[in-house]
């Protein structure tokens, strides 16, 4: 972790806007505004800089400012046949990283946390800090990027990130079948990009070369009557985090309508997940981390990643 010495005027202007005194929060696209609690009304809102700073398709790495809409990022990557792990449901790059929400096709694209190689953020003291590095093997010491993913901006206000990208597969197709065990569906194929289940139907996303898909389709046919479908089911609004085994054993009487991502422990449900008691040890570490990064509590007051 180090202070930024770059002459990037946009980042320095953002840091000057944040300052070092009053309660502060970044206003992005607003698509995840209520996640982790309601922002305190005293917080002053600022906007992060936007724009793609550097893109190296041959290295599958892109540097993008936090205020950039995720849609713009996706468009730029698509022009060279690549994609990212960030969810495409509105909002900004910084917001998506701060929330840390993974895509429905997490198995294929990987988690957001693993895709963030470097992060530049404005600290509670108004300084620009760099953590991580644009090349994985160059990263040493405390992993600041992974810490910032999912922190809801309570440890630092994200200004810029370096993301790992991956190639868009030549073929991609969703399949759906009723009455099929979702765990059996996941085990039937080699590398599904997603397996979803809503208590009655199972969806499987297969990606790769055409010949690979042909083999996987044949494997799916041995366990159920799978048919091509245009896409996954629309996920309900609330996101639950559960051990994978529990996610595959949900019942509607417990959560209402739901869509469970099999193998990753994420469930989208009609109701909010009941508050879970945080392990005392984890609570102590989280409190100490917050005090270290934001001793006066000025960053995104009212938000809590552990809520």
N, C-alpha and C positions, 0 to 999 in steps of 0.2 A: 504494500500500500504506500502511495507516495502522493505528494502535492503535484498538481499539474503545472508545468512550466510552458505549455503550449501558448502560442500567440492567437489561438482561435478566439476571435472577438465575440462570437455568438455565445460561447460557454462562459466567458468572463462577464458578459452583459447579464446572463442568467444568474450568475453568482452575485453580482452587484444588486440585482433585483431582489434576490432572496435575503441578502443582508445577514445580520446576526442577532437580531433582537426579538421581534414580535412573532407570535404564532403564525405558522406559514404552511401552505399546502399547494401542490401542483394541480391545476385544473386541466385535465386531458379531454377525452371524448365523452366522459360521464357514463360510459357503459357499465362500469363496475363501481359506481360512486358509493353505494351503501355497504360494500364488502367490508367486513371487520368492524362495523360500527358506524355511527353518524359523526361526521366531522364537526368539531366544535365551532360554534357560530363566530367566535372571535378570530378564527384563522383567516389570514389574508391570502388570497388566491393569486398565483402566478402561473405563467405558461412556460413550458420548457421549449428550447429551440428545436426546430425541425429541419429535415433534409437529410439526404444520404451523403455522407462525407467521403466514403471510399468503398468500392466494391471490387473484389478480386474473384471472379467466377472460377478461375483455374485453381484457386486455393480454397474455394467454398467458404469465404469469409466476407462479411459485410459490416461496415461501420456506419451506424445510423443514429441520428439524434432522437432524443426521447419523445419529442413532440410530433414526430412523423406519424401520420395515420398508418395503421397496420395494412390497410388496403393499398396504400402507395408502395409500401415495402413489397407486398406480394406481387404487384404489377411489375416492379423493377426486376424481381427475381425471375418471374415467369418469362421475361424476354430472353433469358439465357438458359431456360429449362431447369430452373432450380426453385426451391421453396424453403420455408422456415418452419420452426416448431410453434410459432406464435398462433393463437387462435384467430380466425378471421370472422369475428362477430362485432366489428366496430371498435372504436377506441384507438388509442395511440400505442406506439411501441413501448414507451415508458410505463404506461398504465398496465399493459399486458405483462411486462416483466415484474412490476411491483406487486401485482396480484398473483402471478405465478400459476395461472390457470392453464392446464394442459388441454390439448385438442382431443376430440373423440378418437382420432387415429393416432393416439399416443404410441402404440406399439410399433407403428411404422415410422413415425417422425422423431420419436424420442421426447423426453420431457423438456419443458422450457428451461429448467434449472441447468441441464447439461448443455444447452445450446448457447448460453451466455458465457463468452470467453473473457470479456473485459467490460468493466463498467466505470464510467466517470460520473461522479455525483457531487452535489453541493452539500457540505456538512452543516451541522447546526451552527457552526461558527462562521459560515459563509465562505469556506475555502473549497476549492475544487480538488477532489481526491480521485486518484486512479487506482483501481484494484484489478488484478488479473493481467492477462496479456493476450495479444491477438493470435498467438500460437500456443497450443496446449503445453508443449514440452518446456516452454519458457516460464510457466506459472510455478511459483514456489511460495512457501509460507502460507499464511491464513487466506482462505479462499473467499475473498470479499464478494465476487460476483454471485456465488451460490447463496451467500448470506442475504444479499439484496433482493434476490428473487423471492417473492412472497412476503416481503417485509412491509408492504403497503406504504412505503415512503416514510416509515417511522424511524429509520436509521440514517437516511440520507435521501436527498431529492435527486432522482436519476436525471442526468443531463445527456448522456450518450452511452451507447453499448456497442460492443463488437459481438456479432452473432455468427455462429456456425450455421451454414446452410447445407442442404443435401439435394441431390438430383431428383427431379420429378420423374417417377417411373414411367416407362413407355406405355404401360397398360394399367388400368385401375378400374375395378368394378365391385359394387356392393351386391351382396346376395342376402336373401331373407328366407327363413323357413319357420313354420309354426311347430310348436311342440318338440323342439330339439334342445337337448341339454347344452347350454352355452359352453360349459367346460369341455364337453366332448367335442364340440365344434372347434374350439381353440386347439385341442390336442390332435385333431384330425389333419390339420394343415401345418406346414413347416414354419412359416413366418407370416401370420396374418397381421395386417396393419391395424385392424380393429375387430373386436368381437363385442357386440352389444346385446343386451337382453332386457326385456321389459316385463318379464314374468310369464309371458306366453309365446313371444316370438324371439328369434335370434337373428341378428344381422352380422354378417362377416364381410370385411373389406379385404379383397385380395389385390395385391399390386406386384408388378415385376414385368418380365418379358412374357409375351403371349404364350410361349410354350410352358413357362412356369405356371401361368394361370390355368392352362388346360389340365395340367397334372393335379393342381390343387382343387379344381372344380370336380374332378373325378373322385378325389378323396372325400369331399363334402357330400357327394351323392351317396356314399356308403352309410351315412348316418341320418340323412333326412332329405326331404324334397325341397332343396334350395332352388330358388328362382332369382334371376337378375332383378334388381330394383334400382330406382334412380338415385337413392341416397339413404342416409341413416334417418332414424326417427328424430323429430325435433325434441331436443332435451328440455325437460322442465327447468324452471328458473333457479332452484336451489341446488348447491353443490355439496355433497357429503363426501367425507374421506373415511374409508373403512378398510380393515384388513381385507385382502382380495377374497378370502374364503367367505367372509360375511357378506360381501357385495354380491356374491353368486348365490346367496341363500335368502335374499330379501322376499318379503311378501307385501302385497298391496295394502293389506290391513294395517301394516306397520308404517308405511311411508306414503301411501296413496300411489298415484301414477309415478313411475320412475323409469329411468334408463340407466342400467349399470354397465360400466366399462369393465369387462371381464379381464382379470389378470393384472389390473392396475389399482383396484380399490377405490375407484371414483364412481359415485352415483349421483345422477341428477334427479331431483325429486320435487314434488309439488309443495312440500313443506320444508321448513328450515330444519337442519340437523339439531337435535337436542344438545344443549350445552354440555360439554364433557369436562370432567375435572382434570385439570392439567397436573401431570406428575410434579410433585414438589421440587424435585431436582431440576426439572426442565424450567419450572417457573422461576427458580433462583437464577439460573443461567440467563434466561430471557430478560429478567429485571436488570441484572448486571450489565448485559449487552446494551440495553436501552440507555442505562445511565452513562455508559462509556461513550456511546455515539451521540447521545442527545441529553446531556445532563439537566437541561432546563425544561425538557418536554415540549419544545416548540414545533417539532416536525409532525405534521398531520395529527394534531391533538384530537382525541376521540376515537381514533382508529386503533385496532388491536389485532395483530396477525394471529393471536392465539384465541380469539373470541370464537 
